[in-house]
Amino acid sequence: MAGILVYALHYEGAFNKNSLGAVAEAAKLAGELGTEAHAIVVGEGIADDLAAQLGGYGAAKVFKVEAPEGLAQPVVDAMAKVMTDNGHDYALFGGGLLGFEIGAGLAARLGAGVTMEVTNVTVQDGRLVAERPILGDSAISESRYKGVGIIIGRLNAFEVPASTGASAPVETVAVELSPWSTKAKLVKRGEQRGADVDIEGADILVAGGRGLGKAEGFEQLQELADAFGGNSAVAATRAVVDAGWYPYAAQIGQTGKTVAPKLYLAAGISGAIQHKVGMQSSENIVAINKDANAPIFEFADLGIVGDLNKIVPKLIEAVKAKKGS
Amino acid sequence: MAGRNGAVAPGAYPPPVDSPNEFIKRQLDPEDERIEVGVAIVGGGTAGLATANRLLQLLADDPETLERLGEVPVAVIEKAKVCGGHNLSGAVVRPGPLQELYPEYTREQWREAGWAFGEVTKEAVYMTPTGKVALRIPTPPPFKNHGNEVISVSALARWQQQLAEEGGAYVLTETSATQLLVEDGVVRGVRTGDKGRGKDGEPLGNFEPGTDVTAQHTVLAEGCWGTLTGAAIREFDLAEGREPQVWELGVKEVWKVPKPLDRLIHTIGPWPLRISAKYGQIGGTWIYPMKNAKGEDLVSIGFVVDLEYADATTSAHDLLQQFKQHPLVRKILEGGERIAWGAKALPGGGYWSMPKLTMPGALLVGDSAGMVDTVALKGVHHCIKSGILAGEAIYAALKRGSTDLSAYEDAVEESSIGKELWQVRNTRQPFQKGFLRGGPGVNLQIATKGKLPGRKEWHRNDAKPMFIGSTAKGYPKPDGKYTFDKLSSVFITGNATRDDAPNHIRVRQNVPREVAETWRWMCPAGVYEIPEDAPEHGNVDVIVNYTNCVQCGAITAKGGRLTPPEGGDGPLYQIT
């Protein structure tokens, strides 16, 4: 049976947000293709009821494979077997470095076509077409596949709906690992370049640019993010990272991270296109800038022209008051 | 030195560069660590690749000589992601040298290959006395382009790369050449740049050191402002007895337009420039029709400004945006869409500024040698022709087993390059006195086709004192549809310079505001910023956003220096 197989990455009993988005996207596409979306989980001692939760995002079935966690090669072995046995036409990944590595290995193993950093997938003439921004996001290229197609999303490309609460049947598959797949061991998990906040997963981002005037300006942004509480974090532009005011891990934009929080509050950010491409999918964009001509006001949902040193403290007070009430 | 808008020359604030010491390596790495090639060509632009193409044509019929060049007979070292990635020109070319080099291809095939866009059949030259009026004038002889071809040098270089690779060249893209190898007074090759260094030069996880690439002959085809060319000129005194080089800066856009443009257009101002001696602005524009192989109508439009100007707020990018406001341009572009942008400096000194072209073990071709006729706005055909002559001279030397390339020097002088550049050798110098005072002298030179004897001098662009004028007041506010700011323009070049790469731009800090403003406005890519809290008068520091850099090279004309960045950085031009 043809279909789409999605790799669902999990860590400490929870699925990765981008994987859930990919499952939901696959379910939508499978509907249009008249086929099914399946998910695969690979790891050590995964509980069936955890795997079954993927049904809530649209997986018709979940394959569970017992293999070492956090490494690409065991997943390549597992996905190659499941796809060959079940005749899946496509594999879909939510993104991330592990997704890139698995996808590339799987493409080599299956002789499949592979497209990375995909931002949109459509159905045309009964086949999937992947869209990938190229040339620094200035143009879109489309990939079609002659045989099996492997599509790896850009982080946050696929929206994550709320779970329907449905659960999917779980099928345990025994996979014989290739000799080289067991050679590597996961020794330690660490964040890339010392990131201590998950800005890609945050619901509210308070981002600062050169308009803050000095590195200390980030203190009030942190205070504002703390006031919002919940899943909030502070982010930064390339200019201020360059100036050494804030760590690279929090950089948004063309050469930084791509984010899509529910609220993106841009303080002292002019909104050059190089920044815009990293945050334009945010649900609500609020901009504070003293220059009324700043490009950010052209795509902000709410723009405030004024001195952020006066506005931000008031905002902190207001948010605190609202939260307190 | 920095008074209230008191004129200061950028040349008084030279960049922290120690050339040739920095760019010449005199001790070669041990033999087993080097890469040995036959002929090393630095720069995969039109001139370097023409050299490769011609040389490989000759070697194809001579297996014996080819054999002597070893495993890698010809290596082309290109810093862009692909050849052509950093190339930009108008460009309307005289077809002769291209037909001579590629006799088996027709002009129709050039167009199918995607780098040529049609023969010029109609043309017009306009004066623009104001932002509203355009007066057609009889086409001055240097502007006659009938029968020439509109091309993209970026696309041409990509095609030449393909031919070179088919002919057996090794094209090392994403590789900078950072040092000239010189041993016992002979050029022995080049050293490629390190990759994977951090901001402070520290090796990162993906660090790869450069390599000494040794060659029997080295061709410097770096284009305008080659770092190694500059070092070679000093090392071997190649500019002795010549005039200093002077420079111009061009900013170009390519538009997809709703209806075809039926003629090739040049405008010679004065609007939007200020031609008074005080402002010292000289420049002009082009608007060229292009029809691509898909039948779509495109237009190449560009603004070129002489870097001799005195108003620090002169910005070629913004002048182009301002020029687009003219009704003459609006009726061509409106309803269309901008598909490309780019910027490049070009050498403008011509004949008297050309350095000696050869040194032991190496030679110069194309823009590296200053082979541009800035009266006719033409250099591509000279690039190709010099490549042909260089290829032939190197082949002859290889055949003789000699390292003497001086025959190339005479061949260039006697060719169309020498003849055409001689004719206009004194034409533009009078403009250094200002457009109005110099104009009659320029016209006299054009009318007499260089028959007047003598030699007119150039003075250095960075010796021109700068003041903060009001040119910037005329620039339109970008609307993001018809007029654009610098950063969104850089964005569509596909520029992808690593954020944590070392800074490849050298400028002094703590400079008079006039100098800082000159850099800020001149740079088409928005590299230089003056902090908001900097003092209004006196000296300021400059923020250098070097990751925006599109490597146009203009900064070198006004007191800074562009040095080779890490290979693969910078723009990825496709159709400029």
Interface residues (C-beta under 8 A of the other chain):
Chain A: L135 G136 D137 S138 G213 R238 A239 V241 D242 A243 Y248 Q251 Q254 T255 G256 A272 I273 Q274 N293 P295 E298
Chain B: K477 G480 D485 L487 S488 V490 F491 I492 T493 G494 N495 A496 R498 D499 D500 E532 D533 I543 N545 T547 L572 Q574
